[in-house]
Structure formats: C-alpha cells, structure tokens
Amino acid sequence: MHFPTVLSFGVLALTPLVAGHAAIIKAVGDQGGNGSAIGIDPTTPRDGTRRKPFQQDSTRFKGDAADSCGETVGAGTNDLEAGTQSLMAMSGGMLPQISPGGTVKMTLHQVNGDGAGPYTCMMDATGTGQSWQKIQVTKNVPGNARGNDNDGAKTDFELVAAVPADQQCTGTVAGQNNVCVVRCQNPARAGPFGGCVPVQMAGAGQPAAGGTPAAAPAAAAAKIIAKQRPASEIVARSVEEDDIEDEEDEEEDEE
C-alpha cells in the first residue's frame, strides 16, 4: 500500500542531483588581468568525472538562475557580487581587462561527456547578469549538436570570445567600475553548462596623458543596451539559426 509513496519520495530526492559538467577555470582579457567564472573553487581536482568532487564548482544554467549566472552543486546560486569579490581575492585584485574589438580568452575544463561544445557566448554591458547581447566565438570547444563528446572528458580547451568593437561596460560590481559580464554555455540537454566571467573595460573613464576623462557617448550606450535580451531568447535564436544552416547543408548534399 505504501510502496508508491516511498518510490515517489525516492524520485523526488534524486531530482535535484544533476550537477555541472564543465567549468571556465581561467579567463584573460586582451589587455591583461585574469580571472575565471564565478563559483570556481581552485581546490577542485580536475582529473576525474564523478559528481564529487569533480563537478562541485561547475555552473549549470537551470531553475531560478537560468537567465542570470546559474548555480553550482557545491555553493548553490551564483551571486555576481560575492562571486566577483572572491575572484578578485584570488587574482590579486584585478579582473580580466578588455578593450573594444578585443578578446576574452578562457580555459574551459570539460569534466565529462556533456560538458563539450559548441559554446555560445553573450555579454551583459550593465554588469548585472540580467540582460545579454550575443557575441562571436572565435575559437570553440569540440562537440556535437547536443554538447556531447566523451573523448573530451577531463580535458582543458581554449574558448575565445570577441568583444564587439562598440562595446562599453557600465556595471559596478564588487567595488569595480566599468564591468561587463561574459556568459558562455553549451547546448547539453542536462544543462546548459558553462559559466559567467566578470570582465572590466581597461582604462575606461581614465584620463589620457595630459588630458581629461572623456564622457561615455550616451547614444552608443543606449544602442548596446537596446540589443540586449534574456539569455534564453539568445540561445533559442542560436538554435533556430543552427537548424536553418543544417537544412541548407542537407539541401546542398541532395543536389
């Protein structure tokens, strides 16, 4: 009589146990500095695939934090303010420094099969982790359309995103001005997996030699903000574009 109740409890207990399967363990801007995704614990071993301890600091974009910066098994929801403070304490007080038209070079550690690529990246100019603009990935992580590649488990890959030429960073996070957030994620069905990397516009608002600080062009800033959308909308559009490309490839093959 009571067996279904016990079974239901067991299923519910197992529901939240899906962990993250990839982690952005390092990030460097084209103007220097260093960091990683928020939530990263440098003591996490990188030579295994099991949930404990190898997946504890990997970010998964699900639940209430799906459109912001996700969550980890070890520490729960990624808080941008606290996470950035922690990163700066580990990196000597400096975030990755970027420039308009520059790059963010990241090290993506693939824990197991569905932490693979390809990765989609986006940027939030406000530094809040709430409103995103898709940016170009110039070097990606190998993987199939489902974000799976068992051969890539326990491996570090370079993931490079391009900073738009007109990019501005207007956020204030952890006492730092001119902050943007870069979010990268894969298409894994159990995920998406990836991470949020806070970066800082190098020299923004700083006086040039013998000069005075220049005011940020309001029109340019408004244009960037107008392009920003929820992360889920960006990902959905990327999937549609990939489907169209696949259909075009199939038609070419048939011809």
KOLMI-321198 format. One record per atom (N, C-alpha, C): residue in three letters; x, y, z. Coordinates in pm, whole numbers, padded with zeros to 5 digits, always signed. Layout:
<lokols>
alaXYZ;...
</lokols>
This chain:
<lokols>
met+00082-00121+00000;met+00000+00000+00000;met+00085+00126+00000;his+00193+00122+00074;his+00275+00242+00089;his+00392+00248-00008;phe+00410+00144-00089;phe+00526+00139-00178;phe+00532+00257-00275;pro+00417+00298-00339;pro+00423+00413-00432;pro+00471+00539-00364;thr+00432+00560-00237;thr+00476+00679-00164;thr+00626+00679-00146;val+00681+00563-00107;val+00825+00552-00089;val+00898+00574-00219;leu+00843+00517-00328;leu+00904+00533-00459;leu+00903+00679-00502;ser+00790+00748-00479;ser+00780+00889-00515;ser+00882+00971-00440;phe+00898+00941-00313;phe+00996+01014-00233;phe+01136+00995-00288;gly+01165+00869-00329;gly+01298+00841-00382;gly+01324+00917-00510;val+01222+00928-00597;val+01237+01001-00722;val+01259+01148-00695;leu+01180+01204-00601;leu+01196+01344-00566;leu+01333+01373-00508;ala+01382+01281-00429;ala+01514+01300-00367;ala+01623+01305-00472;leu+01602+01231-00581;leu+01705+01226-00684;leu+01696+01342-00783;thr+01582+01410-00789;thr+01558+01513-00890;thr+01664+01621-00894;pro+01706+01681-00778;pro+01799+01793-00786;pro+01945+01754-00798;leu+01973+01628-00825;leu+02111+01583-00818;leu+02192+01602-00946;val+02133+01661-01052;val+02210+01683-01174;val+02314+01791-01147;ala+02439+01761-01177;ala+02548+01853-01148;ala+02596+01919-01277;gly+02694+02010-01261;gly+02753+02076-01376;gly+02866+01993-01433;his+02882+01997-01565;his+02979+01910-01630;his+03088+01984-01706;ala+03100+02115-01682;ala+03206+02194-01742;ala+03230+02317-01656;ala+03351+02369-01659;ala+03383+02485-01576;ala+03484+02574-01647;ile+03459+02706-01644;ile+03554+02802-01701;ile+03651+02838-01590;ile+03766+02773-01592;ile+03859+02781-01479;ile+03961+02894-01491;lys+03966+02960-01609;lys+04058+03071-01626;lys+04008+03163-01736;ala+04033+03293-01719;ala+03996+03391-01821;ala+04098+03504-01821;val+04138+03547-01940;val+04236+03655-01956;val+04184+03750-02062;gly+04192+03881-02037;gly+04150+03979-02136;gly+04263+04016-02229;asp+04231+04079-02341;asp+04335+04119-02436;asp+04425+04229-02380;gln+04380+04294-02271;gln+04462+04398-02207;gln+04521+04351-02075;gly+04515+04219-02049;gly+04575+04165-01928;gly+04473+04128-01823;gly+04519+04120-01699;gly+04433+04077-01590;gly+04401+03929-01600;asn+04334+03875-01500;asn+04297+03734-01504;asn+04180+03708-01411;gly+04115+03597-01433;gly+04002+03558-01352;gly+03951+03423-01394;ser+03822+03400-01374;ser+03756+03275-01412;ser+03606+03301-01405;ala+03528+03197-01423;ala+03385+03211-01398;ala+03361+03223-01249;ile+03255+03293-01209;ile+03222+03298-01067;ile+03178+03159-01022;gly+03204+03130-00896;gly+03171+02998-00842;gly+03284+02898-00850;ile+03393+02932-00920;ile+03504+02838-00934;ile+03581+02825-00802;asp+03608+02701-00765;asp+03690+02670-00648;asp+03822+02610-00698;pro+03934+02682-00683;pro+04061+02633-00737;pro+04111+02504-00673;thr+04050+02463-00562;thr+04094+02338-00498;thr+04023+02215-00558;thr+03927+02237-00646;thr+03856+02125-00707;thr+03950+02047-00798;pro+03965+01917-00778;pro+04053+01838-00866;pro+03994+01829-01007;arg+04084+01822-01107;arg+04040+01823-01247;arg+04077+01695-01320;asp+04092+01586-01248;asp+04135+01462-01312;asp+04033+01350-01300;gly+03905+01387-01283;gly+03801+01285-01274;gly+03669+01338-01328;thr+03566+01253-01329;thr+03438+01290-01388;thr+03320+01280-01291;arg+03338+01218-01175;arg+03226+01196-01084;arg+03172+01327-01027;arg+03049+01318-00976;arg+02984+01435-00915;arg+03069+01494-00803;lys+03115+01407-00712;lys+03201+01452-00603;lys+03338+01390-00620;pro+03441+01473-00620;pro+03440+01619-00603;pro+03451+01697-00735;phe+03453+01628-00849;phe+03496+01689-00975;phe+03397+01788-01036;gln+03268+01778-01000;gln+03167+01866-01059;gln+03118+01976-00964;gln+03178+01987-00848;gln+03124+02073-00743;gln+03118+02222-00778;asp+03211+02270-00861;asp+03212+02414-00892;asp+03177+02444-01038;ser+03117+02348-01105;ser+03074+02368-01244;ser+02935+02432-01246;thr+02917+02529-01334;thr+02790+02602-01340;thr+02691+02536-01435;arg+02566+02531-01389;arg+02453+02482-01470;arg+02348+02592-01473;phe+02300+02626-01592;phe+02200+02732-01607;phe+02060+02671-01605;lys+02007+02654-01485;lys+01873+02599-01467;lys+01803+02669-01351;gly+01673+02647-01341;gly+01597+02698-01228;gly+01585+02849-01227;asp+01576+02906-01107;asp+01556+03050-01092;asp+01671+03131-01150;ala+01790+03072-01158;ala+01908+03145-01207;ala+01940+03113-01353;ala+01846+03053-01424;ala+01872+03010-01561;ala+01910+03125-01653;asp+01847+03240-01635;asp+01873+03354-01723;asp+01980+03448-01669;ser+02033+03418-01551;ser+02139+03504-01496;ser+02272+03429-01499;cys+02322+03388-01383;cys+02453+03323-01382;cys+02453+03181-01326;gly+02335+03119-01321;gly+02329+02978-01290;gly+02361+02941-01146;glu+02397+02814-01130;glu+02421+02761-00996;glu+02524+02649-01001;thr+02582+02621-00886;thr+02675+02509-00874;thr+02624+02413-00768;val+02669+02289-00775;val+02630+02189-00676;val+02687+02225-00539;gly+02811+02272-00539;gly+02879+02297-00412;gly+02832+02418-00336;ala+02792+02525-00409;ala+02762+02651-00340;ala+02625+02710-00375;gly+02547+02643-00457;gly+02414+02693-00490;gly+02418+02804-00594;thr+02320+02896-00586;thr+02307+03003-00684;thr+02431+03091-00688;asn+02479+03119-00809;asn+02596+03206-00824;asn+02556+03351-00803;asp+02611+03413-00700;asp+02586+03553-00671;asp+02697+03637-00735;leu+02660+03728-00823;leu+02759+03802-00900;leu+02848+03890-00812;glu+02790+03957-00716;glu+02868+04045-00629;glu+02967+03966-00544;ala+02917+03866-00471;ala+03004+03785-00385;ala+03104+03704-00468;gly+03057+03652-00582;gly+03145+03573-00667;gly+03259+03655-00723;thr+03232+03780-00760;thr+03336+03868-00814;thr+03435+03906-00706;gln+03386+03931-00586;gln+03475+03960-00474;gln+03572+03844-00449;ser+03517+03723-00453;ser+03600+03604-00433;ser+03705+03590-00542;leu+03665+03614-00668;leu+03760+03605-00779;leu+03874+03704-00764;met+03839+03826-00726;met+03942+03929-00713;met+04040+03898-00600;ala+03989+03834-00496;ala+04078+03795-00386;ala+04179+03691-00432;met+04137+03607-00527;met+04227+03503-00578;met+04318+03551-00690;ser+04277+03660-00758;ser+04352+03703-00876;ser+04440+03826-00853;gly+04454+03866-00727;gly+04539+03981-00698;gly+04469+04114-00715;gly+04336+04114-00710;gly+04262+04238-00713;gly+04231+04294-00850;met+04249+04214-00955;met+04222+04264-01091;met+04142+04163-01170;leu+04040+04212-01240;leu+03961+04129-01331;leu+04028+04123-01468;pro+03986+04031-01554;pro+04035+04033-01692;pro+04006+04169-01756;gln+04106+04228-01818;gln+04094+04362-01876;gln+04072+04350-02027;ile+03964+04411-02075;ile+03930+04401-02217;ile+03929+04539-02282;ser+03918+04539-02415;ser+03906+04663-02491;ser+03805+04642-02602;pro+03742+04749-02653;pro+03651+04734-02767;pro+03725+04669-02885;gly+03667+04565-02941;gly+03731+04493-03050;gly+03834+04391-03005;gly+03849+04375-02873;gly+03947+04281-02818;gly+03890+04141-02802;thr+03948+04066-02708;thr+03906+03927-02687;thr+03905+03891-02539;val+03832+03786-02508;val+03839+03721-02378;val+03878+03576-02404;lys+03997+03538-02358;lys+04045+03402-02377;lys+04019+03323-02248;met+03944+03215-02262;met+03905+03135-02147;met+03958+02992-02158;thr+03979+02931-02043;thr+04011+02789-02037;thr+03888+02716-01987;leu+03831+02633-02072;leu+03710+02557-02039;leu+03753+02415-02002;his+03728+02378-01877;his+03758+02240-01836;his+03633+02156-01854;gln+03642+02059-01944;gln+03531+01967-01967;gln+03543+01852-01868;val+03445+01840-01779;val+03451+01736-01677;val+03416+01600-01736;asn+03302+01592-01805;asn+03263+01465-01867;asn+03198+01490-02002;gly+03132+01390-02058;gly+03087+01395-02196;gly+03003+01515-02234;asp+02900+01549-02153;asp+02811+01657-02197;asp+02852+01795-02148;gly+02981+01810-02117;gly+03037+01943-02095;gly+03105+01995-02220;ala+03085+01924-02332;ala+03152+01958-02457;ala+03088+02079-02524;gly+03151+02123-02634;gly+03097+02232-02713;gly+02991+02183-02808;pro+02947+02269-02899;pro+02994+02407-02916;pro+02933+02501-02813;tyr+03006+02607-02780;tyr+02961+02705-02681;tyr+02910+02832-02749;thr+02805+02888-02693;thr+02752+03018-02732;thr+02791+03118-02624;cys+02839+03236-02662;cys+02876+03337-02563;cys+02794+03464-02582;met+02774+03534-02474;met+02699+03659-02474;met+02757+03753-02369;met+02725+03881-02378;met+02781+03979-02285;met+02672+04069-02231;asp+02682+04100-02102;asp+02593+04195-02037;asp+02673+04321-02006;ala+02641+04432-02074;ala+02715+04557-02058;ala+02688+04624-01924;thr+02576+04588-01858;thr+02540+04653-01733;thr+02605+04588-01611;gly+02665+04470-01630;gly+02730+04402-01518;gly+02634+04342-01418;thr+02507+04330-01455;thr+02407+04276-01362;thr+02378+04128-01385;gly+02419+04076-01502;gly+02389+03937-01534;gly+02243+03914-01565;gln+02175+04016-01616;gln+02032+04005-01641;gln+01992+04029-01786;ser+02076+04097-01863;ser+02038+04135-02000;ser+02156+04114-02092;trp+02139+04032-02196;trp+02253+03981-02271;trp+02248+04017-02418;gln+02368+04032-02475;gln+02385+04052-02619;gln+02481+03944-02670;lys+02439+03871-02773;lys+02524+03764-02826;lys+02653+03821-02883;ile+02765+03756-02855;ile+02894+03795-02910;ile+02955+03676-02984;gln+03051+03703-03069;gln+03109+03600-03155;gln+03209+03513-03079;val+03201+03384-03102;val+03300+03289-03051;val+03399+03262-03163;thr+03525+03297-03143;thr+03626+03281-03248;thr+03705+03152-03236;lys+03702+03091-03120;lys+03763+02958-03101;lys+03675+02880-03006;asn+03625+02766-03052;asn+03526+02693-02976;asn+03579+02559-02925;val+03496+02494-02846;val+03527+02364-02787;val+03461+02256-02874;pro+03531+02148-02906;pro+03471+02044-02990;pro+03353+01976-02923;gly+03259+01929-03006;gly+03142+01860-02955;gly+03035+01854-03062;asn+02931+01774-03040;asn+02824+01762-03138;asn+02710+01860-03104;ala+02601+01851-03179;ala+02491+01946-03163;ala+02425+01938-03027;arg+02447+01828-02954;arg+02389+01812-02821;arg+02488+01847-02711;gly+02605+01903-02749;gly+02704+01938-02649;gly+02769+01817-02584;asn+02792+01714-02665;asn+02847+01590-02610;asn+02969+01545-02687;asp+03071+01500-02613;asp+03192+01442-02671;asp+03267+01371-02559;asn+03247+01241-02549;asn+03309+01165-02441;asn+03462+01168-02446;asp+03517+01186-02566;asp+03663+01188-02579;asp+03724+01312-02514;gly+03642+01416-02491;gly+03693+01540-02433;gly+03688+01546-02282;ala+03640+01441-02217;ala+03628+01441-02071;ala+03766+01460-02005;lys+03765+01530-01892;lys+03887+01557-01813;lys+03992+01634-01893;thr+03946+01724-01981;thr+04037+01795-02071;thr+04012+01945-02065;asp+04119+02023-02076;asp+04109+02168-02085;asp+04110+02212-02232;phe+04019+02302-02267;phe+04011+02355-02403;phe+04014+02508-02398;glu+04068+02568-02504;glu+04065+02714-02514;glu+03933+02756-02577;leu+03870+02853-02515;leu+03745+02910-02564;leu+03765+03061-02573;val+03750+03117-02693;val+03780+03259-02714;val+03656+03331-02766;ala+03622+03442-02700;ala+03509+03524-02743;ala+03559+03662-02783;ala+03499+03718-02887;ala+03537+03850-02936;ala+03453+03958-02868;val+03519+04066-02828;val+03449+04181-02770;val+03404+04271-02886;pro+03276+04307-02894;pro+03230+04394-03003;pro+03309+04525-03007;ala+03326+04578-03129;ala+03405+04699-03148;ala+03345+04821-03080;asp+03212+04819-03059;asp+03147+04933-02995;asp+03112+04906-02848;gln+03173+04803-02791;gln+03135+04760-02656;gln+03170+04864-02550;gln+03077+04888-02460;gln+03100+04965-02339;gln+03061+04881-02220;cys+03121+04906-02106;cys+03088+04835-01982;cys+03050+04939-01878;thr+02929+04933-01830;thr+02877+05035-01740;thr+02849+04984-01600;gly+02877+04857-01574;gly+02843+04799-01445;gly+02938+04835-01333;thr+02887+04833-01211;thr+02969+04847-01091;thr+02946+04722-01006;val+03051+04641-00991;val+03041+04514-00921;val+03161+04499-00828;ala+03135+04462-00705;ala+03243+04439-00607;ala+03338+04558-00597;gly+03282+04678-00606;gly+03364+04799-00594;gly+03439+04837-00720;gln+03417+04764-00829;gln+03486+04790-00954;gln+03390+04854-01054;asn+03435+04960-01120;asn+03355+05025-01222;asn+03385+04966-01360;asn+03303+05001-01457;asn+03326+04964-01598;asn+03331+04812-01616;val+03239+04743-01550;val+03237+04596-01553;val+03129+04546-01649;cys+03165+04446-01728;cys+03073+04366-01809;cys+03076+04223-01757;val+02980+04143-01799;val+02982+04000-01766;val+02971+03921-01896;val+03061+03825-01914;val+03057+03734-02029;val+03000+03601-01983;arg+02899+03554-02051;arg+02836+03426-02020;arg+02853+03333-02138;cys+02905+03213-02113;cys+02921+03112-02219;cys+02853+02984-02174;gln+02786+02915-02267;gln+02713+02793-02233;gln+02705+02700-02352;asn+02691+02571-02321;asn+02678+02472-02428;asn+02532+02430-02442;pro+02498+02344-02541;pro+02359+02306-02564;pro+02316+02176-02496;ala+02391+02127-02399;ala+02361+01998-02337;ala+02220+01995-02279;arg+02147+01888-02301;arg+02009+01877-02252;arg+02002+01875-02100;ala+02103+01821-02035;ala+02104+01819-01889;ala+02149+01953-01832;gly+02200+02042-01918;gly+02249+02172-01876;gly+02148+02281-01903;pro+02191+02388-01969;pro+02324+02412-02027;pro+02432+02428-01919;phe+02556+02397-01958;phe+02670+02412-01869;phe+02764+02520-01922;gly+02837+02583-01833;gly+02929+02689-01873;gly+02966+02776-01755;gly+02948+02909-01770;gly+02980+02997-01660;gly+02971+03144-01697;cys+02973+03229-01594;cys+02972+03376-01609;cys+03106+03432-01564;val+03169+03509-01652;val+03301+03567-01625;val+03291+03719-01617;pro+03312+03781-01501;pro+03316+03927-01495;pro+03446+03980-01555;val+03433+04083-01638;val+03550+04145-01703;val+03538+04296-01687;gln+03647+04366-01711;gln+03649+04511-01691;gln+03709+04579-01814;met+03645+04688-01857;met+03696+04765-01970;met+03822+04841-01925;ala+03933+04810-01987;ala+04061+04869-01947;ala+04064+05018-01976;gly+04100+05098-01876;gly+04119+05241-01896;gly+03993+05320-01915;ala+03875+05258-01906;ala+03751+05332-01928;ala+03735+05438-01820;gly+03714+05562-01865;gly+03695+05671-01771;gly+03823+05726-01713;gln+03938+05672-01754;gln+04065+05719-01703;gln+04119+05830-01793;pro+04176+05937-01736;pro+04228+06045-01819;pro+04348+06001-01901;ala+04354+06043-02026;ala+04471+06018-02108;ala+04582+06109-02062;ala+04705+06081-02106;ala+04819+06162-02064;ala+04796+06308-02103;gly+04798+06397-02003;gly+04781+06539-02029;gly+04640+06578-02065;gly+04544+06488-02047;gly+04408+06520-02086;gly+04310+06500-01973;thr+04182+06498-02005;thr+04077+06479-01907;thr+03991+06362-01948;pro+03920+06300-01853;pro+03837+06186-01888;pro+03729+06224-01989;ala+03706+06135-02084;ala+03602+06159-02183;ala+03471+06100-02134;ala+03361+06170-02159;ala+03230+06119-02120;ala+03189+06008-02215;ala+03128+05903-02162;ala+03083+05792-02246;ala+02969+05839-02335;pro+02975+05811-02465;pro+02867+05855-02555;pro+02735+05789-02519;ala+02638+05869-02480;ala+02510+05816-02434;ala+02438+05740-02544;ala+02446+05791-02668;ala+02378+05725-02779;ala+02433+05585-02803;ala+02567+05572-02794;ala+02630+05441-02817;ala+02590+05344-02707;ala+02588+05393-02582;ala+02550+05307-02471;ala+02405+05260-02486;ala+02316+05353-02526;ala+02175+05317-02544;ala+02159+05213-02654;lys+02239+05224-02760;lys+02232+05130-02871;lys+02268+04990-02826;ile+02373+04978-02743;ile+02416+04848-02692;ile+02308+04788-02604;ile+02253+04869-02513;ile+02152+04819-02421;ile+02028+04773-02497;ala+01993+04844-02606;ala+01876+04808-02684;ala+01889+04670-02748;lys+02011+04625-02771;lys+02035+04495-02834;lys+02026+04380-02733;gln+02027+04412-02604;gln+02036+04308-02503;gln+01901+04239-02481;arg+01907+04106-02457;arg+01787+04025-02438;arg+01816+03920-02331;pro+01711+03853-02280;pro+01732+03743-02185;pro+01816+03633-02250;ala+01895+03564-02170;ala+01982+03460-02223;ala+01904+03351-02295;ser+01788+03314-02243;ser+01710+03206-02304;ser+01667+03243-02446;glu+01637+03372-02468;glu+01597+03417-02602;glu+01714+03409-02699;ile+01834+03445-02652;ile+01953+03439-02737;ile+01982+03295-02777;val+01973+03204-02680;val+02001+03064-02707;val+01899+03007-02804;ala+01771+03041-02785;ala+01666+02991-02874;ala+01691+03037-03017;arg+01731+03162-03034;arg+01759+03213-03168;arg+01880+03143-03229;ser+01981+03114-03147;ser+02101+03044-03195;ser+02066+02905-03245;val+01976+02838-03171;val+01933+02703-03211;val+01860+02709-03344;glu+01772+02810-03361;glu+01700+02826-03487;glu+01796+02849-03603;glu+01899+02933-03581;glu+01996+02960-03686;glu+02074+02835-03722;asp+02110+02754-03621;asp+02182+02630-03647;asp+02096+02533-03726;asp+01964+02527-03693;asp+01873+02438-03766;asp+01863+02479-03912;ile+01856+02610-03938;ile+01849+02659-04075;ile+01975+02622-04152;glu+02093+02639-04087;glu+02218+02604-04152;glu+02224+02455-04184;asp+02174+02371-04089;asp+02174+02226-04111;asp+02085+02191-04230;glu+01966+02256-04240;glu+01875+02229-04351;glu+01938+02269-04484;glu+02009+02382-04485;glu+02075+02427-04607;glu+02185+02331-04649;asp+02259+02280-04550;asp+02365+02183-04579;asp+02306+02055-04638;glu+02191+02011-04582;glu+02127+01889-04631;glu+02080+01909-04775;glu+02025+02028-04805;glu+01979+02054-04942;glu+02095+02054-05040;glu+02211+02109-04999;glu+02328+02109-05085;glu+02377+01967-05110;asp+02370+01883-05005;asp+02416+01745-05019;asp+02325+01670-05118;glu+02193+01698-05111;glu+02099+01631-05200;glu+02121+01669-05345;glu+02160+01798-05367;glu+02189+01844-05503;glu+02315+01778-05557;
</lokols>
